[in-house]
C-alpha cells in the first residue's frame, strides 16, 4: 500500500475542523479541503478558526478536479449533507482511493460501498468532548479520539496501517477497534440517548446529569437502540447503555451536544439519522421503539 500523500477532506464542522487543522500542518502531504463555490467564498470572507487561531487551507471545488485521484478522502459532513458530499467527491475517487466517513450514525459505510463499489469499506467516528461551533469558528478542548478501521481488525490491513501512519504524522489520537461494528453501534447508542434527549429538553450536559427524569428518558432511548442492535447481531450490546451513561456523566456540565447546538441555532438536526434510522430498523426486526418514535415526531 502506497503512502497517503493526496488527502481530501469535506465538511468543516465541529469535527472536520479539528482534523483539517491537524492534517494541514503535515508538510509531506498535499492536503485540500473540498467545498462548493458558495462555501469557498464564505470561508475566504470570514475565515476558519479553531480555538481563535485562523486556519489557512488549500481549497478545491469539484469543478477544479484535474483528473488526479485522492489517496484518502475524509467525509466529516452532517448526515443531511452526506448525499451531496458523495457527489462532490466523485471526481476525486479512483479505484485505489480510500474513503473514511466520520459521520454520526451507522449507515455511511454501506452507502459509500453502494455508490463507489470497489473502494475498501472503512468505518470511522469521533468520540470525545463536544466542540462548540459558531459560524466558521470552532472551539474544542482537545479531549477526544478518532476510531476507525475495517469492520473487523484482528489483523491490520495495509490500507488501515497507511491511514494510521498518516494520523501519526499529524499527531491525531486514534484507536483501531478489533470489532469496529460493535464500536460504531456503541457510539450510535450514546448518540441516540444523549443527543436526542438534550435536543428534546433543550438541556446541556449538566442539566441532563442533574435531572433524573431526563436521564431516565435518555436511558430508555438507548435501551431501545440496544434491543435493535441485538436483533442485528451486534456484539457487546450488554454493556452499551452502562458505558454510555458513564460517558454522559463524565462530560463537562456546560457542554452542549451537537444536536442541541443545531436546535438552538435553528439548523437542521440529525434526528432522522438517530431516531429515524432506529424506527426503520425497529420495523425491520419487529422491535418496538416508542421513545424514539416520540422524539422523531417532536424534532422532525
N, C-alpha and C positions, 0 to 999 in steps of 0.2 A: 504493500500500500504506500503510495507516494505521500509526501508531507502535505499538510494542509497549508496552502500558500495563498489561494484566491478565495477570500471569505466574504460572504454577503450576509447582511442582517436586515430584516424587515420588521418594523414595529418598535418605535421609540417611546414606549410607555414606561410604566414603573419598573418592569423587569428588563425590557430591552435596553434601556438607557444604561443600566448597571453594566451589562456585558459589552455594549458598544464602547463604553468608556474604557474598559479593560483591554479589549481587542484593539482599539485604536492606538494603544501605546506600544504595540508589538512591532518593532521596526522591520522584522524579517518577512512580514506578510503584506499582501495587498488587501486591505480591509475597506469595504464600502458599505454605505447604508442605502438601501433601495427605497425610493419614495416615488410618489406621483408628483406632477408639476405643482399642484396646489400646496402640498406639504413642503416641498422643497422651498417654495417662495416664503412660506410661513417660517420655516426654520432659519432661513437666511436673514429674514427680517427680525425675528425675535430672539434668535439664538437658542441653543440647547444647553441646559445647565444641570450639573449633578453636584449637590451639596454646595451650591453657589459658584462652582467652577465652570466657566464656559468651555464647552467641548467643540472641537473642530473635526469634522468628518469629510470624507470624500463622498459626495452624493452621486447617485446614479438613478436614472429613470428607466423603465422598460424600453422606451424609445431609443435609449443610448446603448442598448445591448450591441456589442460589436462581434458577436459570434463566439467569444471566449467563454467557456463554461466555468462555473464556480466549482471549487473543490468541496466546499461546505456552505450550506445556506441555513441560517438560524431564523426561525419564524417566531416572533415574540409579540404578535398582534393580539388583540382581544378576539374572542370567538366570533363575533359578528363581522370581523374584518378578515376572517380566515379564507373564505372563498375568493375574495378579491386578491388576497396575498398569493394564493396558488396560481392565479392567472398572471400576476405581476412577475413571479419568479420564473415562469415557464421559459422565457428566452435564455435564461442562465443555467438551465438544467440539462446536463448531458448524461450519458449512460453511466458515468462514474461519479456523478455528483451525489454527495450525501446531504440529506435534509433532516435537520433536527428541530422538531417542534417544541416550543417551550410554553405552550398554551395551557390554561387550565382545562380540566375535563379528561376524557378517556378516548375520544374518537379521532383525534387528529392523525395519528399514525396510519390508521386504516384508510382514511380519506386520501392521504398523500400516496399511499400504495395504489389505490384505485386510479388516481389521477396520473401518476408518473410511472407506474409499473415497475420497471427494473431497478429502481433505486432501493438501496438497502433500508429495511424498515427499522427506524430508530424511535425511541421514546425519550421524553425529557420533561422536567419540570423544576421549578424553583421552590424551595421551602425555607422560610426564614421570617424575619420581622418584615412587616408591611412597609413598602415605600409610600411616600406621600407625593402625589403628582398634582401640580397646579399649572395648567398650560404646558409649556415646554420646560418647566423646572421640576426636577425630581430630587427629593431628599431621602437618604437612607443611611442607617447607622452601621452598615457593613455586616450585620448578622444574617447569615443565610448561606445556602449551599445549592449548587445545581446537581440534580440527579439525572443521569442519562444512561443509555445503553440499548442493546437489543432486548427483546422480550425475555431472553434467558442468557445470563452472563457468567455461568460457571467457568467458561473458557472465554477469555477476552479476545475478540477478533482483531485483525489488523486495523480495520476501519475504526473501531472503538478506541483502540490504542492510539491511533493517529490523532483523533479528536482530543483524547486525554493529554497527549503531548502538547497540543496547541493550547489547551487550557492551562497547563503547567507554565508555558511560556508567558501567558497573560496573567498569571497569578490568580486564576479563578478557582475558588474552592469547589470541589466536586466529589461525587461518590458514584460508583457504578454498582447498583444493587444486583445481587445474583438473580433475584426474581423481580424483574422490572414491572411486570404486570401487577403483581401484588403491591409493589411500592407506589405505582400510579394510582391504584384504587385506594390506597391508604391516604394519599393526598386528596383524592376526589371525595372520599368520605368526610375528611376535615372540611373541605370547601363547601360541601352540601350543608354541613351544620353551621359553621361559623360565618361564612359569607352571607348565607341566606338569612340567618337569624339576626345578624347585626343590621342587614339592609332592611328587613321587615320591621324591626323595632327602632330603627334609627339610633343604634347604640354603638358606642366604641367598645373596645375590649373590656375596659374597667367596668362599664355599666353592665355588660353581659356577665362578667365574673361575679359581680355582687348581687345579681338578681336571680334567685333560684328558679322561678317560673320560666324566665327567658333561657336560662342554661338548660333546663329540662326540655324545652322545646327543641333547642339545638341538638340535644341528645336523641330525641325521637326522630328528627330528620336523618341523623346519621345511622340510627338503628335500621331504618327503612332501607338506606343505601347498602348496609351490610347484608341484609336479607336478600337483596337482589344480587350482590356480589357472590354470595354463597351459591345461589342458583346458577350463576355464570361460571362456576368452577374456579373462583379466585382463591388462592392460598392465603393463610394468615388472617382470615377475617375475624377470628375470635378475639383478637386484641385491638382491633382498629378503633373502636369507639373509645376505649380507655386511653389509647395513645393519643387520639385526637383531643380528648379532654385535657390531658396533660399539656399539650401544646397550647390550647386556648388559655389555660390558667397561668401559663408561663409568660404570656405576651405582655408587653408594656400596656398599662391601663389606658393611656391616652391614644394608643394606636388605633387606626381605623382600617378595616378591611377594604380591599379594592372595590368590592361591590357596594359597600356603604359610601365610599367616596364617589362612586358613579351616581348613586341615588341623590346624594347631596348636591352634586354638580349638575344634575339634570341630564346626565349622559345615559345611553342605553346600558342596561345591565346584562350580566351573563346568566340570568335566571333560566333561560331555555337550555343552556349548557349544563346546568346543575339539575334543577327540578324537572325541566323538560325532558332531558335525557333519561332521568330516573323513571319518570312516568311512562315513557315509551318502553323502557326495559321491564318495568313492573308489569305492564300489559303482556309483553312477550313471555315472561316467566311466570305469569299468574301470581304476582306478589302485590298485595295491597300497599299503597304508599299515600295514605290520606294527608299526612302533614305536608309532603312535597306537592301534592295536588293543590293544597291550600295556598302555599307560597307561590306556586306558578300562577294561580288565578289572581292573587293580590299584587304581584310585582310585574306581571306582563303588561 
